[in-house]
Amino acid sequence: MKKRKRLQVGFTTKIIALALISLMMYSCSTVPITGRKRMNFVSDAQVLPTSFAQYSGFLAENKLSNDAAKTKQLKDVGARISKAVERFMRANDMVSEANSYRWEFNLIEDKTVNAWCMPGGKVVFYTGILPIAKNVDGIAAIMGHEVAHAFAKHGQERMSQSTITQVGGMAAQIYTGTSIKDPKKAAMFNMLYGVGSQLGTLKFSRIHETEADRLGLVFMLMAGYNGEEAAEVWVRMSQRGGQAPPEFLSTHPSNQSRIADLKAYLPEARIHAKKFNAQVGK
């Protein structure tokens, strides 16, 4: 009986491993412009209705800014960048994706230094981030970054990665329950798997942030904004003070890493923007 049980568990573990491999093989695509291979098996149809509903709920529970001038400036920048991104998608055989976005830009009265974008193009800026943006080009840099998260489907990719981690965790528990007889060793194995998964998730998030920085820089240039301001946003962010965690324990690259990367990537971003604007006859 024990041998049969071990064979059944081993077969189950192999099936899980094969399922993971199949998902990885058949769910890979390439992020336009950056060329990074991504794995995403979560469809827009699964994500966008929930995303739009959550965004509406957030707006109902939070105070919109009463500053008409700042709100208009934010919405104007968002419209300009999203139109450039939509033109890019339509010019590069991404028509169905372009049709799926429902771009919306709102300014929330909140001192938090933050901005975010949900899948499908729902963007929020907090008034607390406006001093860091400082000017319209700074707003464009932050806006381009947030729009880039939606464009590259980072939310869907994180959901896919989370599913794989959970399934991998199930396989690890099955393995330790049958192949490692020493309870202490089994516990150590599970702990190492958990720590490794967490560090892998953090690195995955940093990759997304760097990609959004680069794509956002291209998008703001496409829309006619000054790309040099993108790095300056992070210079101002670094001047806020406070002790940041080590980069490998953070979901975001360090401010200094972002400044250096944006400055180094600017010439390439200009080439992408120039090529695209020539393509659409701008």
URGIUR-V955918 format. One record per helix or strand. SS is the DSSP state (alpha for helix, beta for strand). FROM is the first residue (numbers start at 0). TO is the last residue. Records with the same first field share a line. If there is no record, write none. Layout:
SS->FROM-TO + FROM-TO
This chain:
alpha->1-25 + 43-60 + 67-90 + 94-99 + 126-132 + 135-150 + 153-178 + 182-221 + 228-237 + 246-248 + 254-278
beta->27-29 + 36-38 + 63-63 + 103-107 + 114-117 + 121-125
